[in-house]
Amino acid sequence: MNSHFSLAPTRGSPIYQPSAGNLAVSVPVVPFDENNARVLEIFGQHRELVSLPVVEHDRPIGLISRHIFMSQMSKPYHRELYERKSCIAFMDKDPLIVDVATPIETLGALAVASGDKTLADGFLIVEQGRLVGLGSGLALMRELVSLQVEKNRQVMQSIDYASVIQRAMLSTSRGAMSAALADACLVWEPRDVVGGDFYHFEQHADGWFAAVADCTGHGVPGAFLTLIASSCLKQAIEQCGPRDPARLMGEVNRAMKRVLGQHAGAGKPSESDDGMDTCFFWYHADSRSLTTANAKMSLFLLEPGSDTVQTVDGERVGLGYVDTGDDMTWSSRTIVLAQAAMILVCSDGVIDQIGGPRHIAFGKQRLRQALLAHRGLPMAELGRELMATYSSYQAQQRRRDDVTFFGCRLDATSTGHSEQPR
């Protein structure tokens, strides 16, 4: 038995859309062989009538515009010349004619394509070729606006609920971080209602693991990708444990490429080329050592008494992309840190933000300077100061990307009062 199926997505139920029939207004009509004196009489009796349909056996053949007709008839001798002649003399022989079932959005496109006359004089609505009524450009515009408002409302309801889901996904990590680290800050600010950044944190008997990730895009596409990437990371930690960040990156890379079908040279091009830049790091409490792996995302370290912020950059290859091979390996670097050393990781929404008097990127150097300037503050306050510096630099410039940064001061006993994401 032959079975046929398609991987192509099917369309869901469309939002209810009114049709041209909703705009049809019953108006007087004139037969094609009626004279202009009768047209003048009808326009005089119906001051609100913008246009007058012309029919032949109940089928519309044209439309007479009040404005054009009255302008012509008011010219010297035109009334005497044309009053007894057929009304087709001033008739638009090519008006827009649409079926009652024509969707409003399609009708809007047809009206724009037919030119200004349709919006000014209206259009004819038919059913099986017979005239049903006249539609006005103003009524069409109102219906289009109403339809767009309803669509926007439904879309925003969906996005708002997606934000609830995304924040719920991050809440476990937020709670674990608050329980494990007394002096920490965590800022998560999507550019839109939802975003393409995420973080992950979990505590273990001998230390803790954290990740900050920036997925391709922002808004709804970015948020959807965070669900995939976060799931791949959690599965990799279950399989491999949290203590080898570089190995975890390899596992997550392969898992994301598999889920998204992103493999170069597989016979046909991939439908997408998405992935993430990220930093995975494991802190071993007894040895006070930090093991970090970096994929296009830097980690910043500030030791007590030091006037230099150390930057750990790692590989310039992101996870999951078509051009990132299945066998790509990232390197881990282990650093023994002094008590009260500070760690900071942020997404490129901070680094790449345009601002300042020269309209250039915020950059790593300004971040390092801000970290040094506020090093004496508790991490929660330091986080607020960093965001204030960032916002001041951004000024009136548009936010370019989602913003996430995580910071902590090591070896403090948890009090459960670390900074919460915004």
C-alpha positions, 0 to 999 in steps of 0.5 A: 500500500502506498502512503503519501504524506507531506512535511509542508505545514498546513494552514491553520484556521484563518482569522474571520475576514469580511467580504465585499458583500459586507460593504454593499449598499443598495442605491438607485441605478439607471439603465444604459439607455436613460438620458442625462436629465434623469441622472441629474434628477436622481443626483438632485434627489439623493444628495448623499449619492457619490456615484450612480451605477449604470446597468443593462438587464441588472448587470452593471456596465459602468459608473457615473461619478457625481463630481465628474457629471456635475462638473461637466453639466455645469459648463456653458451649453453642456446641459442643453447639449447632453441633457437628452443624450444617453447617460453613457456619455459621462459614464466610467466604462471601466469601474472596479467590479467585484464579487460579493465573496471577494475578501476585504484584503483582496478588495483593498489590493484591487482598489489600490491597483485600479487607482484613485477613482475607486477610492473616490467614486466607489466600486460595484459589487455583484453576485453571479454577475448581477448588481448587489450594491455599491461599495465606497472607498471610505467604508473599505478603508474603515473595514481594512483598519478594523480588520488590521486592528483585530489581527494585531490584537490576536497576534499580540495576545499570542505574543504576550502569552508566549512571553509568559511561557518563555519567562516560565522556562527561565524561572527554574534557572533564576531560582537556582541562581538565587539559591546558590549565589548571594552576590549576583546580578542577572538582567534579561531584557528582550528587545521585543515582548519575547526575545532570542536570548536565554540563560541557564543555571543549575547547582550541583554538590561540587559547584554550579554550571551557567550558560548565557546564549544569544540565538539568531534573531529576536522577537518571535523567531528568536524566542522559538529558537531559544526553546530548541536550544535550551532543550538541547542544552538540558539534554546534553547536561543530562547525558554528559554532566555539566563539568566539561563545557567544551564537550557540551558545546559539541553535543548541543551543536550536533543536536541543534543541527539535527533538530533544524535539519541544518547540514551543509552538502546534504544534496539540497540546501537547508531551509534555515541557517540559525544557531547561537553564540554562547558561553558555557562555564562550570565553577568548581567550589573546592578548587575555586576553578572556573572552566569556560568554553566560548562560542563568539561570546566573551567572558570577563573576569576581575580579580580583587586588587587588579586594575585589569579586566581579563577577557576570555574570548574562545572560538569565533564559531557559533553553534548549530549553523549550517557551516558549523561542522558536526565534528566542530570542537570548542576548547575549554579554559580553566582558571583558578580564581581568588576569593571575591573574584568577579565574573561577567558574561553578556550577549552582544546586545550590550556590546553592539548597541549604537550610541554616544555622540559618535554613533558607534558601538558600546564595545567591550572597552566601555563595559570593562571601564564600567565594571572597574568603576563600580567594582565596589558595589554589591552585584545587584547594584553593579548590574543597575549601574551597568544598565544605567551606563548602557541606557545613557550611552544608547540615548535616543538610538533604537535598541538593536538587540536583546540584552542579557548579562550575568554577573557574580562575585565568588564564594559568598554565602547565599542569602537568596537576594540576588538581582532578578531579571527584568 
